[in-house]
């Protein structure tokens, strides 16, 4: 778990703005779900109404969570008694 979370924590934009990162790191951060979560929270902080950027970010995070849960359920062993 730390091997998955730690790189996302460093690249999601919490410590340094993503647009000031090296282009390779910025491209990697564009596909990480935690980046979308941080962007969504920034949308909530700056806008009082529902924006399309927030909806997009929330859908990406929810889709990643659903994908991880589905993959986890598919890899469970089935026991029949």
NORZI-V602277 format. One record per run of one state. SS is the DSSP state (alpha for helix, beta for strand, coil for the rest). FROM is the first residue (numbers start at 1). TO is the last residue. If there is no record, write none. Layout:
ss=SS from=FROM to=TO
ss=SS from=FROM to=TO
This chain:
ss=coil from=1 to=1
ss=alpha from=2 to=11
ss=coil from=12 to=17
ss=alpha from=18 to=20
ss=coil from=21 to=22
ss=alpha from=23 to=29
ss=coil from=30 to=32
ss=alpha from=33 to=46
ss=coil from=47 to=51
ss=alpha from=52 to=74
ss=coil from=75 to=81
